[in-house]
Amino acid sequence: MIALDVAVDDDRWSALGDAEALAGEAARAALAIIGEAPAGAEISVLFTNDAAIRELNRNWRGLDEPTNVLSFPAPLPPMEGKAGAAPQPLGDVALAFETTEREARDEGKTLQAHATHLIVHGVLHCLGYDHETEAEAEDMEALEIAALARLGIADPYAGSEL
């Protein structure tokens, strides 16, 4: 089981309904696709806005622009897998409201479905998956599609040019 820390710092995310439940379902679906989470696994999800994401993106990636989701994988703790080890943070995922809402609208998706996809995507990054090469992208997309299918959400890449 995974421990989840959810923070909502922009009231517009109330459009999701229960943001904490949505984040939990998305994180558990991502973990279920790759196997069981390490004992004591923790992940945090921040529902924020474009201004905050832009600042994070600038400070951590050198890109002075907002984006839909950012992931910050945690380094593996030295006690991983040892009896009595402290909780293992997997990382942090942050979503920007304006960009996520605009993308959902432009792609004809619900805000809930798109936010769920972005959380799954972010959790997979925290677990070490990436999309720097075409092969990595294909692998990661297949995991995302499978995780979302578990939640009854259609393939987010169907009909898109990759």
C-alpha positions in Angstrom: 0.0 0.0 0.0 1.1 3.5 -0.7 0.9 6.6 1.6 -0.4 9.6 -0.3 0.1 13.3 0.7 -2.2 15.5 -1.4 -2.2 19.3 -1.3 -4.5 21.6 -3.2 -3.3 25.2 -3.4 -5.7 26.4 -6.1 -9.4 26.4 -5.4 -10.2 25.8 -9.1 -9.2 22.2 -8.6 -12.5 21.7 -6.8 -13.8 21.0 -10.3 -12.3 17.5 -9.8 -14.6 16.7 -6.9 -12.5 14.8 -4.4 -8.9 15.5 -5.6 -7.4 13.3 -2.9 -9.5 10.3 -4.0 -8.6 10.9 -7.7 -4.9 11.2 -6.9 -5.0 8.0 -4.8 -6.8 6.0 -7.6 -4.3 7.2 -10.2 -1.3 6.5 -8.1 -2.5 3.0 -7.2 -3.3 2.2 -10.8 0.2 3.2 -11.9 1.7 1.1 -9.1 -0.5 -1.9 -9.9 0.7 -1.9 -13.5 4.3 -2.2 -12.6 3.9 -4.4 -9.5 3.5 -3.8 -5.8 4.9 -0.6 -4.3 7.9 -0.9 -1.9 6.8 -1.3 1.7 6.3 2.1 3.2 6.1 3.9 -0.2 5.0 7.5 -0.1 4.2 10.0 -2.9 2.9 13.5 -2.8 0.7 15.2 -5.3 0.3 19.0 -5.5 -2.7 20.5 -7.4 -1.5 24.0 -8.1 -1.5 26.6 -11.0 0.5 27.7 -14.0 2.4 30.4 -12.0 3.6 27.9 -9.4 4.5 25.2 -12.0 6.3 27.9 -14.0 8.4 28.7 -11.0 9.2 25.1 -10.3 10.0 24.4 -13.9 12.3 27.5 -14.0 14.1 26.6 -10.7 14.5 22.8 -11.3 14.6 22.4 -15.1 15.8 25.8 -16.3 12.6 26.2 -18.4 10.8 29.5 -17.8 7.3 28.3 -18.8 4.4 26.5 -17.3 3.7 22.8 -18.1 0.9 20.4 -17.3 2.8 18.1 -14.8 6.2 18.0 -13.2 7.6 15.0 -11.4 10.4 15.0 -8.9 11.6 11.4 -8.2 13.1 10.9 -4.7 16.5 9.4 -4.4 16.4 5.8 -3.1 17.1 5.8 0.7 20.1 3.9 1.9 17.9 1.6 4.1 15.7 0.4 1.3 14.2 -3.0 1.8 15.8 -3.5 5.3 13.6 -4.4 8.3 12.6 -1.4 10.3 13.5 1.0 7.5 11.8 4.4 7.4 9.0 5.2 4.9 10.3 5.3 1.4 9.3 8.5 -0.5 8.9 7.8 -4.2 8.7 11.5 -5.1 6.5 14.4 -5.8 4.0 15.2 -8.6 2.7 18.7 -9.3 -0.2 19.6 -11.7 -1.0 23.1 -13.2 -4.7 23.9 -13.3 -4.8 26.2 -16.3 -2.7 24.1 -18.6 -4.4 20.9 -17.6 -7.9 22.4 -18.0 -7.0 23.9 -21.4 -5.5 20.6 -22.7 -8.5 18.6 -21.5 -10.9 21.0 -23.3 -8.8 21.1 -26.5 -8.5 17.3 -26.6 -12.2 16.7 -25.7 -11.5 15.0 -22.4 -12.9 15.6 -19.0 -10.7 17.4 -16.5 -10.9 14.3 -14.3 -9.6 11.9 -17.0 -6.8 14.2 -18.0 -5.7 14.9 -14.5 -5.7 11.2 -13.8 -3.6 10.6 -16.8 -1.1 13.2 -15.7 -0.8 11.8 -12.2 -0.3 8.3 -13.7 2.4 9.8 -15.9 4.0 11.6 -13.0 4.0 8.5 -10.7 5.7 6.5 -13.5 8.4 9.1 -13.7 8.9 8.8 -9.9 9.3 5.1 -10.4 12.1 5.6 -12.9 10.2 5.5 -16.2 11.0 8.1 -18.9 10.3 9.0 -22.5 13.6 10.4 -23.7 13.9 7.8 -26.5 11.2 6.4 -28.8 11.4 3.0 -27.2 11.1 4.5 -23.7 8.2 6.6 -24.8 6.4 3.5 -26.2 7.0 1.6 -23.0 5.8 4.4 -20.8 2.7 5.1 -22.9 1.8 1.4 -22.8 2.0 1.5 -19.0 -0.1 4.6 -18.9 -2.8 3.2 -21.2 -3.0 0.0 -19.1 -3.2 1.9 -15.8 -5.9 4.2 -17.2 -7.8 1.2 -18.6 -8.0 -0.2 -15.0 -9.9 3.0 -14.1 -12.2 2.9 -17.1 -10.4 5.8 -18.9 -9.9 5.5 -22.7 -6.5 5.5 -24.3 -5.3 9.1 -24.1 -3.1 8.6 -27.2 -5.7 7.2 -29.5 -5.9 9.2 -32.6 -2.9 11.4 -31.7 0.3 11.7 -33.7 3.2 10.8 -31.5 
